[in-house]
Amino acid sequence: MAKALKNTFALVKFIFKTERIILPLYLISMAAFLIGLWPVFDEMIASASNMEVLIETMRNPAMISMMGPVFVEDTYTTGSMYANYMTVFSAIMVAIWNILFMVKHTRQNEEQGRSELVRSLPVGRYANEAASLIIAFLVNLVLGLLMIIGFKVLSPDASLNSIVNLSLSIVAFGFLFAVMTLLFAQLSNTARIASSLSFLTLLIFYLLRATGDVSKEFFSLISPLGLITRTETFVNDYYWPLLILAFEIIVILILAIFLLSRRDLDSGLLKERPGRRGISPFIKGVPSFTLKLLAGQLVIWALVLLTFSAMYGSTLGDLEGYINSSEIVKQMLVVNSDFSLTEQFVGLLVLIMSMIATIPVINFVKRIFTEERHFLSEEILNQPVSRYTYFASFILVSVLAAIGYQALVATGFWLVGRQVMEDLPDLEVFMVACFNYLPAILVTLGLAIFLIGCQPRLSWLAYLYLGYSFMVIYIGRMFDLPEFMEKLTPFGLLPNYPIDKLDYGMLGILMGIFLLLTYLGLKFYRHRDLNS
């Protein structure tokens, strides 16, 4: 084993050097986000006019399915409220980083030939995987320590044991997915399949927890995400779920090492299904080929968005009691006595879902860069196909996906909402509210198109801009940030329909910006070299 791990720590130093900007940036931003929300819940407690209504609202099956079970009896503390609202979603965010990091430094390195170069040096067979796992462990450990220190500084009276319990729950779940992604990297042939399996598992764990928390607890207990809610942080502070989580990590790690020893470099243990001997009769050109390429992701994201919009729609039944229970919740809405609380809340829910729907839209257009990095674009462009046509096919699929997803979100809200509310607004209100944010989605997509055209390695800035939009609009309303910060995002420039009237002038301006960015992106893509 010593030979198989030779020079592991040399690789640890090398990976730290290559990630010297990303890792500190992740730690600072994630810790600031998680710690920075603590005062928000402190303010919610202070401004709560009726704590019993707030707690009863959280015991609604729809709220439980989204956030987890409520373990307090009659009153929240800042810690117990934070744990109830944030444990599940914080753990998911940390898990997502672990998935992306492990895929990048295992399967993706193999695809791009980096692992072969490393293996040609005097390093052990398992050194790269061990080094990646060590860094993932250290990053999660540092994040946990930052959370403990930050929470304790903000709330000196809070129980240190409870803070440690909360922080350990979140980072332990994240590290579980680092190990699980390592396992999937041994099974799959490509980085895309490895990451897809990891994200699919994360979604399954979330749905199992949601089902178990509402009905059969057994499903929650077999889901690691359900386990970490059973720590009952700031109420009972149980540690047995974390011991089970540690056992699962060890078992999965042993299995991953076993599978690693059984496979060759740049191959997976699960053999790919043989492709068709001939091209599908439905593929008549580049656009239909691109649609076929993205079909699986289109369907998966449609199911994800439909699920989340239906879950949000199911909360509308207890909406008024929830909003009236806390001033900080009211602050997130544009209060207008001419409209019902439901109509005012529709705008916020649609805004959140529109920003979530922007993620896959950017993913679809970025697929062209993935094809380019794997030298697959050359196979298409060596045929009588123009670069404009090739790039435009990805743009077209992304735009159609944005339109379809907004219609799907509106339908999901309305279909489920009408089951829990009698005076729910018409479907037309939801449709207009969703399509009101379509230009904002397209502007963010346009930024990704522009970056792919001129500097594809910086295309991740489109995600960063979307993250900024979410922070200043959703979180910013809690902290009462300056209004101009919202206006720096396309989502902040649009009216809050149905409270505000549609601003056709702004809609036209944003569409113009999208078309300009798309034109420039196509122009730059036409003139730049591939893989540059």
C-alpha positions in Angstrom: 0.0 0.0 0.0 2.9 2.3 0.7 4.1 1.9 -2.8 0.6 2.7 -4.2 0.5 5.9 -2.2 4.0 7.1 -3.0 4.4 10.9 -3.3 0.8 11.5 -2.3 1.7 14.6 -0.3 3.7 15.9 -3.2 0.5 15.7 -5.3 -1.4 17.4 -2.4 1.0 20.3 -2.6 0.6 20.4 -6.4 -3.2 20.4 -6.3 -3.1 23.1 -3.6 -0.9 25.2 -5.9 -3.3 24.7 -8.9 -6.3 25.6 -6.7 -4.6 28.4 -4.7 -7.2 30.9 -5.9 -10.4 28.8 -6.1 -10.1 27.1 -2.7 -9.7 30.2 -0.5 -12.4 31.9 -2.6 -14.8 29.0 -2.0 -14.0 28.8 1.8 -14.5 32.6 2.2 -17.7 32.8 0.2 -19.3 29.7 1.6 -18.4 30.5 5.2 -19.5 34.1 4.8 -22.8 33.0 3.3 -23.6 30.4 6.0 -22.4 32.5 8.9 -23.9 35.7 7.5 -27.4 34.3 7.7 -27.2 33.8 11.5 -28.2 37.5 12.2 -31.1 37.1 9.8 -32.6 34.4 12.0 -31.8 36.4 15.1 -33.8 39.2 13.6 -36.7 36.8 12.7 -36.9 35.7 16.3 -36.9 39.3 17.5 -39.5 40.4 15.1 -41.8 37.4 15.4 -45.3 38.5 16.4 -46.6 35.0 16.8 -44.0 32.3 17.4 -46.7 29.5 17.6 -48.0 30.3 14.1 -44.4 30.4 12.8 -43.7 26.9 14.2 -47.0 25.5 13.1 -46.4 26.8 9.6 -43.1 25.0 9.6 -44.9 21.8 10.6 -46.9 22.0 7.4 -46.1 18.8 5.3 -45.0 21.0 2.4 -42.5 23.0 4.5 -41.3 19.8 6.2 -40.7 18.2 2.8 -38.5 21.2 1.7 -36.6 22.0 4.9 -36.9 19.0 7.3 -38.8 18.2 10.4 -39.4 20.6 13.4 -38.1 19.3 16.7 -38.8 22.3 18.9 -41.9 22.2 21.1 -43.3 25.7 21.5 -40.6 28.3 20.7 -37.6 28.8 18.5 -34.1 29.9 19.5 -31.9 31.5 16.9 -29.9 28.3 16.7 -32.8 25.9 16.4 -34.5 28.1 13.8 -31.2 28.3 11.8 -30.8 24.5 12.0 -34.4 23.9 10.9 -34.2 26.3 7.9 -30.6 25.8 6.8 -29.3 22.3 7.6 -30.6 20.6 4.5 -29.8 23.3 2.0 -26.4 24.1 3.5 -25.4 20.4 3.3 -26.6 20.3 -0.3 -24.5 23.3 -1.2 -21.4 21.8 0.4 -22.0 18.5 -1.3 -22.2 20.2 -4.7 -18.7 21.6 -4.2 -17.3 18.2 -3.2 -18.8 16.6 -6.3 -17.4 19.2 -8.6 -14.0 19.1 -7.0 -13.6 15.3 -7.0 -14.9 15.0 -10.6 -12.4 17.6 -11.7 -9.4 16.0 -10.0 -10.2 12.4 -10.8 -12.2 11.5 -13.9 -11.8 14.8 -15.7 -8.0 14.7 -15.3 -8.0 11.2 -16.8 -10.1 12.4 -19.8 -7.8 15.2 -20.5 -4.6 13.1 -20.2 -3.3 14.8 -17.1 -3.4 11.6 -15.0 -1.4 9.8 -17.6 1.3 12.4 -17.3 1.3 12.2 -13.5 1.4 8.4 -13.6 4.5 8.6 -15.8 6.3 10.2 -12.8 7.4 8.3 -9.7 4.0 8.4 -8.0 1.8 5.6 -6.6 -1.2 4.2 -8.4 -3.6 5.6 -5.8 -1.7 8.8 -5.2 -3.9 11.2 -7.2 -7.1 9.9 -5.8 -5.7 10.0 -2.2 -4.4 13.5 -2.7 -7.8 14.7 -4.0 -9.6 13.1 -1.1 -7.1 14.6 1.5 -7.7 18.1 0.1 -11.5 17.6 0.1 -11.2 16.4 3.7 -9.1 19.4 4.7 -11.3 21.9 2.9 -14.4 20.5 4.7 -12.5 20.6 8.0 -11.5 24.2 7.6 -15.0 25.2 6.5 -16.4 23.4 9.6 -13.9 25.3 11.9 -14.8 28.6 10.2 -18.5 28.0 10.9 -17.8 27.1 14.5 -15.8 30.2 15.1 -18.1 32.4 13.2 -21.3 31.2 14.9 -19.7 31.5 18.3 -18.5 35.0 17.6 -21.9 36.1 16.5 -23.7 34.4 19.3 -21.4 33.9 22.4 -24.3 32.6 24.4 -25.1 29.8 22.0 -24.1 26.3 23.1 -20.7 25.3 21.7 -21.8 21.7 21.6 -24.8 22.6 19.4 -22.6 24.7 17.1 -20.2 21.9 16.7 -23.0 19.5 16.0 -24.5 21.7 13.3 -21.1 22.4 11.6 -20.1 18.7 11.7 -23.4 17.6 10.2 -23.1 19.9 7.2 -19.4 19.2 6.3 -19.7 15.5 7.0 -22.5 15.2 4.5 -20.4 17.2 2.1 -17.4 14.9 2.5 -19.6 11.8 2.1 -20.2 13.1 -1.4 -16.5 13.5 -2.0 -16.1 9.8 -1.3 -19.2 8.9 -3.2 -18.0 10.8 -6.3 -14.7 8.9 -6.1 -16.8 5.7 -6.2 -18.8 6.9 -9.2 -15.5 7.9 -10.9 -14.4 4.3 -10.9 -17.7 3.1 -12.4 -18.1 5.7 -15.2 -16.2 6.2 -18.4 -16.6 10.0 -18.5 -16.6 13.0 -16.1 -20.1 13.9 -17.3 -21.5 10.4 -16.3 -19.6 10.6 -12.9 -21.0 14.0 -12.0 -24.5 13.0 -13.3 -24.5 9.9 -11.1 -23.4 12.0 -8.1 -26.0 14.7 -8.6 -28.7 12.0 -9.3 -27.8 10.4 -6.0 -28.0 13.8 -4.2 -31.5 14.3 -5.7 -32.6 10.8 -4.6 -31.4 11.4 -1.1 -33.3 14.7 -1.0 -36.5 13.0 -2.2 -36.1 10.1 0.2 -35.7 12.6 3.0 -38.7 14.6 1.9 -40.9 11.5 1.7 -39.7 10.1 5.0 -40.1 13.3 6.9 -43.7 13.6 5.8 -44.8 10.0 5.9 -42.5 7.0 6.4 -39.6 7.8 8.6 -37.7 4.8 7.4 -37.0 6.6 4.1 -35.4 9.5 6.0 -33.2 7.2 8.0 -31.8 5.5 4.9 -31.0 8.9 3.4 -27.8 10.6 4.7 -29.6 13.9 4.3 -32.4 12.7 6.5 -29.8 11.4 9.0 -28.2 14.8 9.6 -31.6 16.3 10.4 -32.0 13.6 13.1 -29.1 15.2 15.1 -31.8 17.6 16.3 -29.3 20.4 16.6 -29.9 23.1 19.2 -32.6 20.8 20.7 -31.1 17.5 21.7 -27.7 17.5 19.8 -27.6 13.8 19.0 -24.3 12.4 17.6 -25.4 8.9 16.6 -26.5 10.0 13.1 -22.9 11.4 12.5 -21.5 8.0 13.6 -23.6 6.3 11.0 -22.5 8.9 8.5 -18.9 8.2 9.3 -19.5 4.4 9.0 -21.0 5.0 5.5 -18.0 7.1 4.5 -15.6 4.3 5.5 -17.6 1.6 3.7 -17.9 3.7 0.5 -14.2 4.6 0.6 -13.2 0.9 0.9 -15.5 0.0 -2.0 -14.0 2.9 -4.1 -10.5 1.7 -3.4 -11.4 -1.9 -4.3 -12.9 -0.8 -7.6 -10.0 1.5 -8.3 -7.7 -1.5 -8.1 -9.8 -3.4 -10.6 -9.9 -0.9 -13.5 -7.5 0.6 -16.0 -6.6 4.2 -16.4 -9.1 6.2 -18.5 -11.8 3.5 -18.4 -14.8 2.7 -16.2 -16.1 -0.6 -14.8 -19.6 0.1 -16.3 -19.3 -0.5 -20.0 -21.1 2.0 -22.2 -24.0 0.8 -24.3 -23.0 0.3 -27.9 -24.1 3.2 -30.1 -26.4 2.9 -33.1 -24.8 1.5 -36.3 -26.4 4.3 -38.2 -27.6 7.8 -37.4 -31.1 8.2 -36.1 -33.7 9.1 -38.8 -34.8 12.0 -36.6 -31.4 13.7 -36.9 -31.6 15.8 -40.0 -28.9 18.4 -39.3 -26.9 20.2 -36.7 -29.8 21.5 -34.6 -31.5 18.1 -34.2 -28.1 16.6 -33.4 -27.5 19.1 -30.7 -31.0 18.5 -29.3 -30.3 14.7 -29.2 -27.0 15.4 -27.4 -28.7 17.4 -24.7 -32.0 15.4 -24.5 -31.1 13.6 -21.3 -30.2 16.8 -19.4 -33.3 18.6 -20.8 -35.6 15.9 -19.3 -33.8 15.6 -16.0 -33.8 19.4 -15.4 -37.5 19.6 -16.4 -38.3 17.0 -13.7 -36.2 18.9 -11.1 -37.8 22.2 -11.8 -41.3 20.7 -11.9 -40.6 19.0 -8.5 -39.4 22.2 -6.9 -42.2 24.4 -8.3 -44.7 21.8 -7.1 -43.2 21.8 -3.6 -43.2 25.6 -3.5 -46.8 25.6 -4.8 -47.8 23.3 -1.9 -46.7 25.9 0.6 -49.3 28.5 -0.6 -52.0 27.0 1.7 -50.3 28.3 4.9 -48.9 31.4 3.3 -50.7 34.2 5.1 -50.0 32.8 8.6 -46.3 32.3 7.7 -45.9 35.9 6.4 -47.8 37.5 9.2 -45.7 35.6 11.8 -42.5 37.6 11.2 -41.6 41.1 10.1 -38.4 40.0 8.4 -40.4 37.7 6.1 -42.7 40.7 5.2 -39.5 42.7 4.5 -38.7 40.3 1.6 -42.0 41.2 -0.1 -43.2 44.4 -1.7 -46.2 45.0 0.6 -49.2 46.5 -1.3 -52.7 46.5 0.3 -54.3 46.3 -3.1 -53.1 42.8 -3.6 -53.5 39.6 -1.5 -50.4 38.2 0.3 -50.5 35.3 -2.1 -50.2 37.5 -5.1 -47.3 39.4 -3.5 -45.6 36.1 -2.6 -46.0 34.8 -6.2 -43.5 37.3 -7.5 -40.8 36.2 -5.0 -41.4 32.5 -5.6 -41.3 32.9 -9.4 -38.1 35.0 -9.1 -36.4 32.3 -7.1 -37.5 29.6 -9.6 -36.4 31.7 -12.6 -32.9 32.0 -11.2 -32.8 28.3 -10.6 -34.0 27.7 -14.1 -31.1 29.8 -15.4 -28.6 27.2 -14.2 -29.5 24.5 -16.8 -29.9 27.1 -19.5 -26.3 28.2 -19.0 -25.3 24.5 -18.8 -26.7 23.7 -22.2 -24.9 26.4 -24.0 -21.7 25.6 -22.2 -21.8 22.1 -23.5 -20.2 23.4 -26.7 -17.1 24.2 -24.8 -17.1 20.7 -23.3 -17.3 19.3 -26.8 -14.5 21.6 -27.8 -12.2 20.6 -25.0 -12.7 16.9 -25.9 -11.9 17.6 -29.5 -15.4 16.5 -30.6 -16.3 19.9 -32.1 -13.6 19.3 -34.8 -15.5 16.2 -36.0 -18.5 18.4 -36.7 -16.7 21.4 -38.1 -14.6 19.2 -40.4 -17.9 18.6 -42.3 -19.6 21.3 -44.4 -21.0 23.0 -41.3 -20.3 26.7 -40.4 -19.3 27.7 -37.0 -22.3 30.1 -36.9 -24.6 27.1 -37.4 -22.9 24.9 -34.9 -22.8 27.5 -32.1 -26.3 28.8 -33.0 -27.7 25.2 -32.5 -26.7 25.2 -28.9 -28.0 28.7 -28.4 -31.3 27.7 -29.9 -31.8 24.7 -27.6 -30.9 26.9 -24.6 -33.4 29.6 -25.6 -36.2 27.0 -26.2 -35.3 25.4 -22.9 -35.6 28.7 -21.1 -39.1 29.3 -22.6 -40.2 25.7 -21.8 -38.9 25.7 -18.3 -40.7 29.0 -17.4 -44.0 27.5 -18.7 -43.3 24.3 -16.7 -42.6 26.3 -13.5 -45.8 28.3 -13.9 -47.8 25.2 -14.5 -46.3 23.4 -11.5 -47.1 26.3 -9.2 -50.6 26.6 -10.4 -51.6 22.9 -10.5 -50.4 22.1 -7.0 -51.3 25.5 -5.5 -55.0 25.1 -6.6 -55.1 21.9 -4.5 -54.4 23.8 -1.3 -56.0 27.2 -2.0 -59.4 28.1 -3.2 -58.8 31.7 -4.2 -55.5 31.1 -6.1 -54.8 33.5 -9.0 -55.4 32.2 -12.5 -52.9 30.3 -14.5 -52.4 33.4 -16.6 -51.0 35.3 -13.6 -48.4 32.6 -13.0 -47.5 32.4 -16.7 -47.1 36.2 -17.1 -45.0 36.3 -13.9 -42.7 33.6 -15.1 -42.3 35.0 -18.6 -41.7 38.4 -17.1 -38.3 37.1 -16.0 -37.5 35.4 -19.4 -35.4 38.4 -20.7 -33.3 38.3 -17.5 -32.6 34.6 -18.0 -31.7 35.4 -21.6 -29.3 38.2 -20.6 -27.5 35.9 -18.3 -27.4 33.3 -21.1 -26.1 36.0 -23.4 -23.2 36.7 -21.0 -22.3 33.0 -21.2 -22.5 33.1 -25.0 -20.3 36.1 -25.2 -17.7 34.6 -22.9 -17.7 31.2 -24.7 -17.2 33.2 -28.0 -14.2 35.3 -26.8 -12.8 33.7 -23.7 -14.4 30.3 -23.0 -12.3 29.5 -19.9 -14.0 32.5 -18.2 -17.5 31.2 -19.0 -17.9 30.3 -15.3 -18.3 34.0 -14.7 -21.9 33.6 -15.9 -22.6 31.4 -12.9 -20.9 33.9 -10.6 -23.1 36.7 -12.0 -26.2 34.5 -11.4 -25.0 33.8 -7.9 -24.6 37.6 -7.3 -28.1 38.1 -8.6 -29.5 35.6 -6.1 -27.5 37.1 -3.2 -28.5 40.7 -3.7 -32.2 40.1 -4.5 -33.1 37.2 -2.2 -30.7 37.6 0.7 -30.2 41.3 0.1 -33.8 42.0 1.0 -33.3 40.5 4.4 -30.2 42.7 5.1 -31.8 45.8 3.4 -28.9 46.2 1.0 -28.8 49.4 -1.2 -31.3 49.3 -4.1 -28.7 50.0 -6.7 -27.1 46.6 -6.1 -30.3 44.9 -7.3 -30.2 47.1 -10.4 -26.9 45.7 -11.4 -28.6 42.4 -12.3 -31.2 41.9 -15.0 -33.5 40.2 -12.5 -33.5 43.4 -10.4 -34.5 45.6 -13.3 -37.8 43.9 -14.0 -41.0 44.7 -12.2 -42.5 42.4 -9.5 -45.5 41.1 -11.3 -48.4 41.0 -10.5 -47.9 43.8 -8.0 -46.2 46.1 -10.5 -47.3 46.5 -14.1 -45.1 45.0 -16.8 -42.4 47.3 -18.1 -42.3 46.7 -21.8 -39.5 49.2 -22.3 -37.2 47.4 -19.9 -38.2 44.0 -21.5 -37.2 45.4 -24.9 -33.9 46.7 -23.6 -32.9 43.4 -22.0 -33.8 41.5 -25.2 -31.7 44.0 -27.1 -28.8 43.3 -24.7 -29.2 39.5 -25.2 -29.2 39.9 -29.0 -26.1 42.1 -28.8 -24.2 39.6 -26.6 -25.3 36.7 -28.8 -24.1 38.5 -31.9 -20.8 39.3 -30.4 -20.4 35.8 -29.0 -21.1 34.3 -32.5 -18.7 36.7 -34.1 -15.9 36.0 -31.7 -16.5 32.3 -31.9 -16.2 32.5 -35.7 -12.8 34.1 -35.6 -11.1 32.4 -32.6 -9.1 29.1 -32.7 -10.7 26.0 -31.1 -9.3 25.1 -27.7 -8.0 28.6 -27.1 
